[in-house]
Every structure is written in structure tokens, then in C-alpha cells.
Amino acid sequence: MSASIPSLASVPLQRLDLPWLREADVQVAVLRLDLVDPELSGNKWFKLAHHLTAAQASGASGLISLGGPHSNHLHALAAAAKRYGLASVGLLRGNPQQTATVEDLQRFGMQLHWLGYGGYRERHRADFFNSWQERFPGYYCVPEGGGGLAGARGCTPLVDHVQTRLAAISWDDYEGWWLAAGTGTTLAGLVIGEAQRRRRMVHGALAGPPSHGVADEVSRLLRDAGTADSGYQLVDASRGGFGRFDEPLARFLLETEAVSGVPLEPVYTAKAMMALRLYVRGGYFACGTRLIFVHTGGLQGRRAAQAQLDGLLR
Ligand SMILES: Cc1ncc(COP(=O)(O)O)c(C=O)c1O
């Protein structure tokens, strides 16, 4: 296999200097997973790593997975499949449309099947993948978003990695984590990692409404991992719905980027950062608290969101 594998060793931890952090005397360092690889950016590579190992171990000739027309997950999966010399099939939500993400998927060689909205809702059925496996024998099915215990376990090495990077920012320790949560898989991976270390608190900023079942999914993942169902907190960062943007969010995103130099996107990372500001300003964290903010990537999705962001600020 000649695939170029993204390496955690290259991922920097950078101090974040923002006025609202200085005012509250809370320190934040950003784990720049967005920089791990131009195509396999953010938490995606880590969530996929064990799935890819399992696919290779089973001798699979291709991967099948599903997502929306702007999906960061399908984007990373298609890029990874191409690198690993595997075929890929993407099952897409909704009706055919040509987004920047879809163009990339086609460029990566992914075969696309549009399921409509009703067809996509069927994904929760236990036998959902059966007909696709019959159609593509020997393909390995990766759950939506690269989730499941394999996805979570792929994220646990982030805990040890941060430890090795602390000296570079003159920290000897930190008190907790803050990151965007979609399915809660990445958060569960950190909780599993922390359970074997310092049990630092992991805060998940929900990109979608709390009714989307993330709490149950995290509990299930921790139970499957044999880890206590504790050590984390979910906060609602969704601002009225998954993928919903408003003017304060658009302004916050652009201002934060300009001041910090860290690129953000509106669906996950800017919402997570904005929720952090709310908690910091609300006095939730004691003076002197040090937090790791995980930049979970997703910047490829910014292309589709840009017109909406511009519209909000016009
Ligand atoms: C950019 C980005 N950040 C965060 C998340 C949330 O990750 P998780 O589903 O592991 O909670 C996702 C995907 O779901 C994502 O694409």
C-alpha cells in the first residue's frame, strides 16, 4: 500500500488569543486537526482510521457510506478510498445536485447514488446496507459520519498527542476539552482516552438540536467501550437547528477568524467557538482554566455556506 497517511505528529497545538478569553482569564489552545491533511481534514481521518484498517483486513475492494450533498465525512472517505486504491460508493441524501463537495466526490472517483429524502431516512433500519452489499459484493460499509466504536477509538490518540504538545505552548497541564459534536463519536473517543488518563472534562457543543439523540449515542459508545458514562457534558450550540446560520454567528465567525488567524466554518467549529464564548462570559470557567479546543475541520463545507454568510452580512 503506497497511501500517504495523515500523521497526528504533524498536528500543532496553538494558543488562541481573543479579547473575551483575556477578559475572563481563561486560556484556550486549539488542536489544529484542520491542518492534518488537505483532503482528509479534521476529525474525519481519525474517525475513519479503524474503519479503513478493518476494510483492509477483510480484503474489501471498496467502501460504501452515506451522507448529505455537503458531507465532510463522504469527502474524507472518498479521498481516503482513492489513496488506499479502494473503490467508493456514496449514498446521498436528497435529489441530485451539483455542490462543490459533490464535484470533489466525483473527482475522487466515488460512485454516487441519490436516495431521495425518504430513502435516506431508511438508513436506521438494521438491514439498510444489505441490498447495497448484494449490489457491491466485498465492499465494506462505513456507518454514517464514520461513527460507531471504531470511529470513537480512532479519536482516543488525540489525548496522548495533546500531552506531547503542551510544552511547546508552555503549559504543564490543562483542565478540559471543548469541541463540536455532531454524532458525539469524537467526544466519546476523547472521554475513552481521558478515562485512562486524567479524566478531564470533555464539553461537546451540539451542532444540531439536543433532540437528535447525541446523548444516547455517547452513552451507547461508552458502554460498548466499557468506559463509565461520565466525564463529559453536552451543551446546545445549534442556534435553532443543524446547519442554520444567523447574522450574529456570521459576524462572530469573521471577527474570530480575523483576530485569531484560525479559519472556521459555520456548521460546527464557529458554533462551537461561539458557545464557548457564551460559557466563558457567563463565568462558567474559573479564572486560570486552560482548555483544549479541538478544531474538527470541515472547511471544505465552507464553500457552500459562503453565499449564505455573505447574504447575512449584506
Ligand atoms: C467539521 C466537523 N466537526 C465536528 C463534527 C462532529 O463530529 P462527531 O460526529 O464525531 O460528533 C463533524 C461531523 O460530524 C464535522 O464534520
The ligand as an SDF file (V2000), in Angstrom:
LIG
                    3D

 16 16  0  0  0  0  0  0  0  0999 V2000
  -16.2500   19.5450   10.8340 C   0  0  0  0  0  0  0  0  0  0  0  0
  -16.9210   18.6320   11.7880 C   0  0  0  0  0  0  0  0  0  0  0  0
  -16.8240   18.8930   13.0970 N   0  0  0  0  0  0  0  0  0  0  0  0
  -17.4200   18.1090   14.0080 C   0  0  0  0  0  0  0  0  0  0  0  0
  -18.1620   17.0200   13.6290 C   0  0  0  0  0  0  0  0  0  0  0  0
  -18.8180   16.2190   14.6850 C   0  0  0  0  0  0  0  0  0  0  0  0
  -18.1410   15.0100   14.9130 O   0  0  0  0  0  0  0  0  0  0  0  0
  -18.8820   13.8280   15.6380 P   0  0  0  0  0  0  0  0  0  0  0  0
  -19.9260   13.3320   14.6810 O   0  0  0  0  0  0  0  0  0  0  0  0
  -17.8190   12.8360   15.8710 O   0  0  0  0  0  0  0  0  0  0  0  0
  -19.5040   14.3700   16.8710 O   0  0  0  0  0  0  0  0  0  0  0  0
  -18.2910   16.6990   12.2670 C   0  0  0  0  0  0  0  0  0  0  0  0
  -19.0260   15.5320   11.7680 C   0  0  0  0  0  0  0  0  0  0  0  0
  -19.9880   15.0760   12.1940 O   0  0  0  0  0  0  0  0  0  0  0  0
  -17.6660   17.5330   11.3250 C   0  0  0  0  0  0  0  0  0  0  0  0
  -17.7620   17.2920   10.0000 O   0  0  0  0  0  0  0  0  0  0  0  0
  1  2  1  0
  2  3  1  0
  2 15  2  0
  3  4  2  0
  4  5  1  0
  5  6  1  0
  5 12  2  0
  6  7  1  0
  7  8  1  0
  8  9  2  0
  8 10  1  0
  8 11  1  0
 12 13  1  0
 12 15  1  0
 13 14  2  0
 15 16  1  0
M  END
$$$$
